[in-house]
Structures are given as C-alpha cells and as structure tokens.
Amino acid sequence: MAKTKQQKEEAVKDLTEKLGKSRTVIFTNFDGLNVQESTELRKSLRENDVDYAVVKRTLINLALKNAELKEVDISSIDGGIGVALGYEDEIVPAKVLAKFAKDHEALKLVGGIFDGQFIDAEKVVELSKMPGKVELYGKLVWLLNYPASGLVNVLIGNSRKLVYVLNAIKEKK
C-alpha cells in the first residue's frame, strides 16, 4: 500500500522525534522473518520498552538528517531495515535483538547508533554483552551491602565461638 506524501512526512517527523529521544538505535535486516517471528520480536522488544519500526530507507535518511545525525549512513545496509529505539537503558535494545538473532537466524544485526556515532554489527554484539542498568544497579547494591554483611558475619562468628567455649566449659564441670 503506497503512502501519501502527508503520511510519509508524518512518519519522518515521528521517527525524527524518536531518534532525538533515544539513547541507542539498532538497525536490523529482517528479511526472512515470518509473521509469527516478527510478532514475537515486536512483543519481546515492547516488553523491554524498546520501539521497533520498519521504515523505508529514504525516510530513515531524512529522519537522521533532521535529528542532526548526518554522519550516520545506512546506504550500505542491504534488505529491509528495522529500527529499534531504546530510551531508558542503552544496552537493552542490543541485548534483546542479539538474543533474538541468536535464536532466529533470519534476523541480522547490521549496525546502530550509540552515543551519536554509527556502530557496526560487531559493536552491536559487543554492546549486547555488556551489563545493563538493572544489572549494574544490582552489583552496586551488593557492593554497598558487602561491608555490612561481612561485619555481621564476623560478629555472629565471634558469638558462635563464645557459645562453643562456654558449652565446652560447662561439659568439663
């Protein structure tokens, strides 16, 4: 179904706004995904607060220029292009897409935008292996809690030893 000029302008405007708000953008080649796999991909991305859109290459280029990402060139990307946009956690889009691509060979990671710069597919895979914000927060809480839990263990250990010593004295008498 052909889009009207107004629909295309609206799509470019919407994508430009999303590019401006996003922390990470991942480009995929989705050729070969069937409808069920596409639905599954969109569902897993939505569950992780990641927008995913299939947009024509020319409209993506216009949105990139409007979002002042002129140095990003997607002309070398073959096939249909899907655009995943992450707003909260920079790592989540790469993690979700890399996991999905591992299970579904038809989906190819072809590049992205991280920190305003274009990154290739290898960098996207590297990005997917990094811990996300939730994991880092968990590690931070553990690190902050570790000294206190160590102190508690030391205090409990000394109390336990005292009980053993008192018990041994009691049994001698």
C-alpha positions as CSV (number, residue, x, y, z in Angstrom):
1,M,0.0,0.0,0.0
2,A,1.5,3.3,-1.1
3,K,1.7,6.0,1.4
4,T,0.7,9.6,0.7
5,K,3.2,12.4,0.9
6,Q,1.5,13.6,4.2
7,Q,1.8,10.1,5.7
8,K,5.5,9.9,4.7
9,E,6.1,13.4,6.3
10,E,4.3,12.3,9.5
11,A,6.4,9.1,9.6
12,V,9.7,11.1,9.2
13,K,8.5,13.6,11.9
14,D,7.7,10.7,14.3
15,L,11.0,8.9,13.6
16,T,12.9,12.2,14.0
17,E,11.4,12.8,17.4
18,K,12.1,9.2,18.5
19,L,15.7,9.4,17.3
20,G,16.1,12.6,19.3
21,K,14.9,10.9,22.5
22,S,16.6,7.6,22.0
23,R,19.9,6.6,23.7
24,T,20.5,3.7,21.4
25,V,19.3,2.9,17.9
26,I,19.9,-0.6,16.4
27,F,19.3,-1.3,12.7
28,T,18.3,-4.8,11.7
29,N,17.8,-6.7,8.5
30,F,14.5,-8.6,9.0
31,D,14.3,-10.3,5.6
32,G,13.3,-13.9,6.1
33,L,11.4,-13.4,9.3
34,N,7.9,-14.9,9.1
35,V,4.8,-13.1,10.6
36,Q,4.9,-15.2,13.8
37,E,8.6,-14.4,14.3
38,S,8.1,-10.7,13.6
39,T,5.2,-10.6,16.1
40,E,7.4,-12.4,18.7
41,L,10.2,-9.9,18.1
42,R,8.0,-6.9,18.5
43,K,6.5,-8.4,21.7
44,S,9.9,-9.0,23.3
45,L,11.0,-5.5,22.4
46,R,7.8,-3.9,23.7
47,E,8.2,-5.8,27.0
48,N,11.6,-4.2,27.4
49,D,10.4,-0.6,26.5
50,V,12.0,-0.6,23.0
51,D,10.3,0.8,20.0
52,Y,10.6,-1.1,16.7
53,A,9.6,0.2,13.3
54,V,10.1,-0.9,9.7
55,V,10.7,2.3,7.7
56,K,11.8,2.9,4.1
57,R,15.5,3.7,3.8
58,T,14.8,7.1,2.2
59,L,12.6,8.1,5.2
60,I,15.2,6.9,7.7
61,N,17.8,9.0,5.9
62,L,15.6,12.1,6.1
63,A,14.9,11.5,9.8
64,L,18.6,11.0,10.5
65,K,19.3,14.3,8.8
66,N,16.5,16.0,10.7
67,A,17.8,14.6,14.0
68,E,21.2,16.0,13.2
69,L,22.8,12.6,12.7
70,K,24.1,13.4,9.3
71,E,27.3,11.4,9.6
72,V,25.2,8.2,10.0
73,D,25.0,6.5,6.6
74,I,22.7,3.5,6.2
75,S,23.1,3.2,2.4
76,S,25.4,0.1,2.9
77,I,22.7,-1.8,4.7
78,D,21.1,-4.4,2.5
79,G,17.5,-5.6,2.6
80,G,14.6,-4.4,4.7
81,I,15.6,-2.2,7.6
82,G,14.0,-2.4,11.0
83,V,14.8,0.3,13.5
84,A,14.9,-0.4,17.3
85,L,15.0,2.6,19.6
86,G,15.9,2.4,23.3
87,Y,15.1,5.3,25.5
88,E,16.0,4.3,29.1
89,D,18.8,1.7,29.0
90,E,21.4,2.0,26.3
91,I,22.2,-1.8,26.4
92,V,18.7,-3.3,26.4
93,P,17.9,-3.0,22.6
94,A,21.2,-4.6,21.7
95,K,20.6,-7.4,24.3
96,V,17.1,-8.2,23.2
97,L,17.9,-8.1,19.5
98,A,21.1,-10.2,19.9
99,K,19.3,-12.8,21.9
100,F,16.5,-12.9,19.3
101,A,19.0,-13.1,16.4
102,K,20.8,-16.0,18.1
103,D,17.5,-17.9,18.2
104,H,16.3,-16.8,14.8
105,E,19.0,-16.7,12.0
106,A,16.7,-14.7,9.7
107,L,17.2,-11.6,11.8
108,K,20.6,-9.9,11.2
109,L,22.1,-7.1,13.3
110,V,23.6,-4.6,10.8
111,G,24.6,-1.6,12.9
112,G,23.3,1.1,15.0
113,I,23.8,4.5,16.7
114,F,25.4,4.7,20.1
115,D,26.5,8.0,21.7
116,G,25.6,9.8,18.4
117,Q,28.0,7.7,16.3
118,F,27.4,4.9,13.9
119,I,28.5,1.5,15.1
120,D,28.8,-1.7,13.0
121,A,27.2,-5.1,13.7
122,E,30.3,-6.3,15.7
123,K,30.0,-3.3,18.1
124,V,26.3,-4.0,18.5
125,V,27.1,-7.6,19.5
126,E,29.8,-6.2,21.9
127,L,27.2,-3.8,23.3
128,S,24.8,-6.7,23.9
129,K,27.3,-8.5,26.1
130,M,27.7,-5.5,28.5
131,P,25.6,-5.4,31.7
132,G,22.5,-3.2,31.6
133,K,21.5,-0.6,34.1
134,V,19.5,-3.1,36.2
135,E,22.4,-5.5,36.4
136,L,24.8,-2.6,37.3
137,Y,22.4,-1.3,40.0
138,G,22.2,-4.8,41.5
139,K,26.0,-5.0,41.6
140,L,26.2,-1.6,43.2
141,V,23.7,-2.6,45.9
142,W,25.7,-5.8,46.5
143,L,29.0,-3.8,46.8
144,L,27.4,-1.3,49.1
145,N,25.9,-4.1,51.2
146,Y,29.0,-6.3,51.3
147,P,30.9,-4.5,54.1
148,A,27.9,-4.6,56.4
149,S,27.2,-8.2,55.7
150,G,30.8,-9.0,56.3
151,L,30.7,-7.2,59.7
152,V,27.5,-9.2,60.6
153,N,29.2,-12.5,59.7
154,V,32.3,-11.6,61.9
155,L,30.1,-10.6,64.8
156,I,28.0,-13.8,64.5
157,G,31.2,-15.9,64.2
158,N,32.6,-14.5,67.5
159,S,29.3,-15.0,69.3
160,R,29.1,-18.6,68.0
161,K,32.7,-19.2,69.2
162,L,31.8,-17.8,72.6
163,V,28.8,-20.2,72.8
164,Y,31.1,-23.2,71.9
165,V,33.7,-22.2,74.5
166,L,31.0,-21.7,77.3
167,N,29.5,-25.1,76.3
168,A,32.9,-26.8,76.5
169,I,33.5,-25.3,80.0
170,K,30.0,-26.5,81.1
171,E,30.7,-30.0,79.9
172,K,34.1,-30.2,81.7
173,K,32.4,-29.4,85.0
